[in-house]
């Protein structure tokens, strides 16, 4: 039964990520594209990841995708708990930083980010699984500390 729930959260996460992606399309450039085409920039195989240089500033599109990923986590947490989860990111010009999601005064996600230049996942399934795990862990924290989350 846990596998069914996990798949469900993973599927919902991918749908939420696509929804946010499309919401950023103010000119309709992505209107006719399938979801897989929108998610393609999130997928980096081993060779593509190795080809990306880590010298220099992270690409603005990569930073945007990173923010979009964590916004999707926050939106999923909000859908499941009814409490707004706000993402905050602090990034150095070298591609190192921290991403947190807060609900009330509770930090529900805290991730150290390294090598942001190479942000991506080997498959869409891995993207979905990682997003779902962050959502499930955040929801579990909110349920464990509801008083802090409601402040």
Buried (B, 14 or more C-beta within 10 A) or exposed (E): EEEEEBEEBBEBBBBBBBEBBBEEEEEEEBEEEEBEEBBEBBBBEEEEBEEBEEEEBBBEEBBEBBBBBBBBBBBBBBEBBEBEBEBEBEBEEBBBBEBBBBBBEBBBBEBEBEEBBBBBBEEBEBBBBBBBBBBBBBBEBBEEBBEBBEE
